[in-house]
Amino acid sequence: MKVRETTLPGVGKKFAITLQSGDELVIVVHITGEREMFLFRPEADEPCAEIFLTDAEAREVALILGGAAYEPTPLHQAELVLRGLVLDWLTVTPNLPLASHSIAELQIRKRTGVSVIAIRRGERIIPNPDPTERLEVGDLLLLVGTGEQMRRFQETFGEGKGL
Amino acid sequence: MSGHAALERELTGVGLVFLSMTVGGLVFSGLRLPPLLGYLAAGLASQWLLRPFPSLLLLSTIGVILVFFFLGMEFEWQRLLTAPYRLLSIALNFALNFCLPFGILWLACLPAPAAFFAAMAFYPTSSVITLSALYKARRLANPETEAIVWVSVGEDVTVMFLLAIASGLTRGEANWGNVLTAFAFIAVMAVASLTLTRPLERLFERVPKELDNLVVFTLILIISAFAFSLHLSEALGAFLAGQLLTRVREREELEARLHLLREIGIAAFFFTFGLQIPLRLSAEGMLWGLMLLLLGIATKLLTAWGIGIWETLRPRPKRRLLFCLWVRGEFSIVALSLGKPLLPPPWREALQWFVLSSILVGLVALFLADRFVRR
């Protein structure tokens, strides 16, 4: 799969993905958070389908597509083509120095560069969790970052590490 | 006038400006046109009531600074080098829309410095207005958009160097000391942007989140003010300040948070331009304005035609592209304000009307492009 990224000055970014079918999926992410999705048939000059999503809708859709609600195939270490990002799942166990602390207290992004993009707590899904969200034992975290950032995350918050 | 009365006057003025901009923006948005055009129209319509006043001019300057800061932050040299074949498109645009009009104006009627500023106002397509219009027309994803973006990327970098040269011309005679200062400033900032990414990231790590905006805004204003104190354009300073943050991890977050401020600043910028356009035009100014508009359409048509062939666009996107590059805007207005002391009055009027008419005619062409192409 090939992804082309273009900066649209003052608007946001455009991602064009050539799908296995030959169709092209174009996603425009606006600075304001809106998303526009267009589907082009092979060799077509105009889209055959357009979808407009608000920021909240886009995040919900992304979680479903990312397997947060239903995970039929293992997603561990699913390497994304985009900028070498890694999407990873992590269950908060009592051995990890994460439980009972909020994301802000842990300073996960500042210390490692990794972002927590969703939490699955039992049947509940918390998309784009607030920094004040306190992590609990049993939470399943959806993390995103580069390989290097994930390694830093393991070093900082791996088993037996203190805060 | 007492301090209280002066403040009351300024506040009332600012209130009226925001009211006019809101009404203009809402009307044009309702018509599915870019709100920027609404701000400009509001400025034109407010001429009977308002004259430019210090608070508005400051707000407008902050708008220019933020627009150029965003352009600088979004501009990546590496990306330019990843597609060297696109340099030909950039060169074609520069040759037809800067060199050609500069040559014509210089040979025909204007001294070289004035012809330089006129060509500088003539050259760049407004990426701000064009992309906003493409969004309204829901054509951002179309194949020709990438070519339009590359034209604007090329113009960003060219305008940066033109601004550097312009700083040496603003005193009438060519002042090469100023030009050298400008290029030295660009070189220093380029080195800084290559070496300061990590230190800046560490700074953002240490600064409390709620102060991030303030830190960035301070950085932008200090660099712009420094550029201005060196007799360079504040827009150039802002562009280079943006370059400093191109690779920092927090870039996208900062971009999103400063977006609101940029929107307000750019609204004030276009409003102020509308407020300053002379409503009565001399016959000479009108004639030159019209000729510039026709020449501007012709050279941009040729540019788009060449780019369409070079980029191997399919027939429909190629034909749509022909109508997408006509709109001038922010760069041209900055060039006009810098070149004001050098341009003879009929030319100043003519260029202001050229920019305004190119926005109107260019937007009509851009919105009707689909219809033209389908026929």
Contacts between the chains, C-beta under 8 A, distances in Angstrom:
chain1	res1	chain2	res2	distance
A	6	B	145	7.8
A	6	B	146	5.8
A	6	B	149	5.8
A	7	B	74	4.9
A	7	B	76	7.6
A	7	B	79	7.7
A	7	B	149	7.3
A	8	B	131	5.7
A	8	B	140	6.6
A	8	B	145	7.6
A	8	B	149	6.2
A	9	B	70	7.1
A	9	B	71	5.9
A	9	B	74	5.2
A	9	B	127	4.7
A	9	B	128	7.4
A	9	B	131	6.5
A	9	B	149	7.2
A	9	B	152	5.9
A	9	B	153	7.9
A	9	B	156	7.6
A	10	B	67	7.5
A	10	B	70	5.9
A	10	B	71	7.7
A	10	B	74	7.8
A	10	B	127	6.8
A	10	B	128	5.3
A	10	B	131	6.2
A	10	B	132	7.6
A	10	B	262	7.7
A	11	B	131	5.0
A	11	B	132	7.5
A	11	B	135	6.3
A	11	B	140	7.0
A	14	B	140	6.5
A	14	B	141	6.8
A	14	B	145	7.1
A	14	B	146	7.9
A	16	B	141	7.8
A	26	B	141	3.8
A	28	B	140	5.0
A	28	B	141	6.1
A	30	B	135	8.0
A	31	B	255	5.9
A	31	B	256	5.4
A	31	B	259	4.8
A	32	B	256	7.9
A	32	B	259	6.7
A	33	B	256	7.5
A	36	B	138	7.5
A	36	B	140	6.7
A	36	B	141	6.9
A	38	B	141	3.9
A	40	B	141	7.5
A	43	B	314	7.5
A	45	B	142	7.1
A	45	B	143	6.4
A	45	B	314	5.8
A	45	B	316	4.2
A	45	B	317	5.5
A	46	B	142	7.0
A	46	B	316	7.7
A	47	B	141	6.2
A	47	B	142	8.0
A	50	B	138	6.7
A	110	B	205	5.1
A	113	B	249	6.5
